[in-house]
Amino acid sequence: MNSTALDQSTDTAPASNAPPLKIPWWTRGDLNAFFGLAFNILVNVLTLTSLLIFVVHVPTGSVISTVLPALANTRKSLEIDWRAGVPVATSGRNGVGRSSG
């Protein structure tokens, strides 16, 4: 086998006219994962609430008025953090605040 045949067979560079890779945004399994995660979170919150009320004997009013809103605030805080990070990631900046220049 000559060296030119070997060089041609090991060439793995993609062709310049190859179509771009298309990744679907939503597939059938994503819907299952979405509802599975939502159900899992619901079960975790109900378990946490039940354990606090019946095992640890935290007053029901405290759990309903303190713990459950705190869980909602945590979710909202994570959503706000994610939404703030998207423009930073797409623009190449280092932070979200005002520019110093």
Backbone bond lengths (Angstrom), bond angles and torsions (degrees), N, CA, C in turn:
res aa  C-N    CA-C-N  psi(-1)  N-CA   C-N-CA  omega(-1)  CA-C   N-CA-C  phi
1 M - - - 1.441 - - 1.521 108.31 -
2 N 1.316 115.94 129.73 1.468 118.39 -178.13 1.526 110.85 -86.70
3 S 1.316 116.44 167.71 1.465 120.90 -173.17 1.525 112.38 -71.18
4 T 1.330 119.16 -28.76 1.459 119.72 -179.81 1.527 110.86 -69.35
5 A 1.317 117.85 -37.64 1.462 120.60 177.90 1.531 110.35 -66.99
6 L 1.332 116.97 -37.27 1.456 121.13 178.56 1.527 110.78 -67.40
7 D 1.334 117.69 -41.00 1.454 121.11 178.90 1.528 111.66 -64.25
8 Q 1.307 118.01 -38.53 1.456 121.23 -179.45 1.530 111.27 -71.12
9 S 1.322 117.49 -34.80 1.450 119.73 -177.77 1.529 112.43 -75.74
10 T 1.317 118.85 -25.03 1.457 121.06 -178.89 1.524 112.15 -96.64
11 D 1.322 118.55 1.68 1.451 121.58 179.18 1.528 108.62 -71.62
12 T 1.319 116.58 114.05 1.465 120.25 -177.46 1.517 112.13 -112.30
13 A 1.319 118.81 10.25 1.462 120.83 179.84 1.524 109.38 -67.36
14 P 1.328 117.92 135.52 1.470 119.61 -179.47 1.523 110.99 -70.65
15 A 1.299 115.24 151.45 1.448 120.30 177.98 1.522 109.09 -67.54
16 S 1.322 116.77 146.22 1.455 120.45 -176.80 1.524 112.28 -70.58
17 N 1.323 117.65 -19.67 1.460 119.88 -178.97 1.531 111.76 -100.32
18 A 1.320 117.69 18.22 1.465 121.09 179.02 1.529 109.31 -70.63
19 P 1.332 118.05 139.59 1.465 119.59 179.10 1.522 110.39 -68.47
20 P 1.350 117.35 149.73 1.471 119.51 179.54 1.526 110.66 -66.80
21 L 1.295 115.30 149.80 1.462 121.64 179.35 1.520 109.25 -69.03
22 K 1.322 117.11 125.20 1.461 121.53 179.68 1.521 108.69 -107.92
23 I 1.330 115.47 118.44 1.454 121.66 178.43 1.518 107.38 -105.79
24 P 1.329 118.71 127.58 1.460 119.94 -178.51 1.524 110.93 -69.13
25 W 1.331 116.21 142.62 1.452 121.04 179.08 1.519 111.50 -76.43
26 W 1.305 118.14 -29.28 1.458 121.52 -174.82 1.518 108.29 -143.12
27 T 1.303 116.85 129.49 1.465 121.44 176.39 1.525 109.02 -125.13
28 R 1.308 116.26 171.99 1.458 120.86 -176.35 1.528 111.78 -60.60
29 G 1.310 118.41 -38.38 1.463 121.33 -179.62 1.517 113.61 -68.55
30 D 1.341 117.64 -22.04 1.460 120.27 179.81 1.519 111.67 -66.12
31 L 1.319 117.05 -36.79 1.457 120.44 178.63 1.530 110.07 -65.16
32 N 1.319 117.07 -41.92 1.464 121.00 176.27 1.529 110.77 -61.63
33 A 1.315 117.08 -42.35 1.463 120.92 -179.65 1.525 111.03 -66.49
34 F 1.329 116.60 -39.03 1.461 120.22 179.82 1.524 111.02 -61.33
35 F 1.327 116.97 -50.55 1.462 119.59 -178.89 1.522 111.37 -71.27
36 G 1.314 118.26 -32.25 1.459 120.66 176.07 1.516 111.62 -64.26
37 L 1.331 117.08 -43.44 1.466 120.73 178.20 1.521 111.07 -66.91
38 A 1.335 116.74 -41.92 1.466 119.92 179.06 1.523 110.93 -62.71
39 F 1.323 117.25 -42.34 1.461 120.95 178.65 1.525 110.86 -65.49
40 N 1.320 116.82 -39.40 1.464 121.56 178.78 1.531 110.42 -62.95
41 I 1.311 117.67 -43.22 1.464 120.93 178.95 1.525 110.33 -64.62
42 L 1.326 116.73 -41.96 1.464 120.38 178.35 1.527 110.90 -60.33
43 V 1.327 117.38 -45.02 1.466 121.14 178.85 1.523 110.70 -63.13
44 N 1.331 117.39 -40.36 1.468 120.66 178.78 1.525 111.66 -63.57
45 V 1.336 117.37 -41.69 1.464 120.71 179.56 1.524 110.21 -66.47
46 L 1.330 117.09 -43.24 1.468 119.60 178.46 1.523 111.47 -64.50
47 T 1.320 117.66 -38.48 1.467 121.24 177.36 1.524 110.70 -65.52
48 L 1.321 116.77 -45.14 1.461 120.54 178.68 1.524 110.73 -60.35
49 T 1.329 116.51 -46.57 1.458 120.67 -179.84 1.523 111.15 -61.85
50 S 1.321 116.58 -46.19 1.473 120.27 -179.57 1.519 111.82 -63.57
51 L 1.322 117.58 -43.41 1.463 119.98 179.69 1.521 111.52 -64.32
52 L 1.332 117.11 -40.66 1.459 119.22 179.05 1.518 111.52 -64.49
53 I 1.322 117.43 -40.23 1.465 120.19 -176.41 1.524 111.82 -77.24
54 F 1.345 117.41 -46.92 1.464 119.76 -169.94 1.531 114.47 -95.61
55 V 1.314 119.11 -25.43 1.467 120.64 -178.15 1.524 111.01 -100.78
56 V 1.335 116.35 -48.66 1.459 120.20 -177.56 1.527 111.06 -85.14
57 H 1.333 117.77 -14.79 1.467 124.89 179.19 1.526 112.73 61.96
58 V 1.328 115.65 39.52 1.460 120.05 170.59 1.527 106.48 -76.57
59 P 1.325 118.76 136.27 1.467 119.49 -178.99 1.537 111.76 -57.42
60 T 1.328 114.47 141.40 1.466 120.12 -176.75 1.522 111.52 -58.18
61 G 1.304 117.19 -40.12 1.465 120.51 179.57 1.515 112.39 -60.86
62 S 1.335 116.27 -37.72 1.468 119.78 179.39 1.528 111.18 -68.15
63 V 1.320 115.66 -39.98 1.466 118.98 -179.79 1.522 110.21 -65.97
64 I 1.329 116.37 -45.80 1.457 120.07 -176.94 1.525 111.61 -70.61
65 S 1.329 117.47 -35.90 1.465 119.54 -176.47 1.523 114.06 -90.12
66 T 1.335 118.53 -14.84 1.457 120.53 -175.82 1.521 113.27 -119.10
67 V 1.317 116.99 -53.44 1.462 120.58 -172.38 1.527 111.38 -72.52
68 L 1.308 117.82 -48.28 1.463 120.00 -176.93 1.531 112.83 -64.92
69 P 1.356 120.09 -43.64 1.469 118.48 174.58 1.530 112.75 -63.65
70 A 1.326 117.47 -32.07 1.466 120.02 177.72 1.535 110.51 -64.31
71 L 1.316 117.05 -38.29 1.467 119.88 176.55 1.525 111.07 -63.94
72 A 1.325 116.69 -40.38 1.466 120.24 177.87 1.525 110.74 -65.81
73 N 1.327 117.36 -40.07 1.464 120.37 177.69 1.515 111.58 -64.32
74 T 1.312 117.68 -37.76 1.458 121.01 178.37 1.515 110.59 -62.51
75 R 1.332 117.03 -44.32 1.454 120.39 178.98 1.521 110.65 -62.98
76 K 1.329 116.97 -43.96 1.458 120.82 -179.59 1.523 110.68 -66.00
77 S 1.315 117.39 -38.53 1.451 120.84 178.53 1.529 111.32 -63.19
78 L 1.329 116.27 -41.67 1.463 119.24 178.02 1.523 111.16 -64.72
79 E 1.333 116.60 -36.92 1.460 119.93 178.46 1.531 110.79 -66.00
80 I 1.313 117.02 -42.58 1.467 120.77 178.92 1.522 110.25 -64.13
81 D 1.336 117.62 -42.83 1.461 120.86 178.14 1.521 111.19 -60.44
82 W 1.337 116.55 -42.07 1.462 120.20 179.98 1.527 110.53 -65.05
83 R 1.336 117.02 -44.16 1.459 120.32 -179.32 1.528 111.38 -65.46
84 A 1.307 117.94 -31.53 1.459 120.67 177.55 1.519 111.23 -73.31
85 G 1.324 117.24 -31.27 1.457 120.48 -178.02 1.509 114.27 -77.41
86 V 1.325 118.48 -22.85 1.467 121.06 -177.79 1.522 111.54 -63.12
87 P 1.359 120.48 -49.32 1.469 118.15 178.48 1.521 112.86 -64.15
88 V 1.327 116.55 -32.30 1.464 119.65 178.59 1.520 110.29 -65.11
89 A 1.314 116.91 -44.23 1.462 120.35 -178.65 1.520 111.80 -67.42
90 T 1.323 118.06 -35.32 1.464 119.88 -177.24 1.522 112.62 -82.09
91 S 1.328 117.76 -24.57 1.472 119.92 -177.13 1.526 113.15 -94.55
92 G 1.322 116.98 -14.34 1.458 119.92 -179.98 1.519 113.74 82.82
93 R 1.333 117.99 9.62 1.468 120.44 178.73 1.521 109.42 -77.42
94 N 1.349 114.64 167.93 1.460 120.55 -179.84 1.523 112.43 -95.28
95 G 1.328 119.01 -15.08 1.452 120.77 -175.85 1.506 111.59 -155.21
96 V 1.332 115.04 179.96 1.450 121.07 -176.44 1.519 111.97 -99.39
97 G 1.324 118.74 -26.52 1.454 123.12 -173.36 1.515 113.46 -66.23
98 R 1.349 114.54 -177.14 1.463 119.95 179.80 1.519 110.53 -65.95
99 S 1.303 115.66 149.69 1.464 119.29 177.87 1.515 109.13 -74.48
100 S 1.323 116.74 148.30 1.453 121.19 -176.62 1.530 111.65 -85.71
101 G 1.310 117.24 -1.96 1.461 118.66 -174.71 1.426 116.80 -103.45
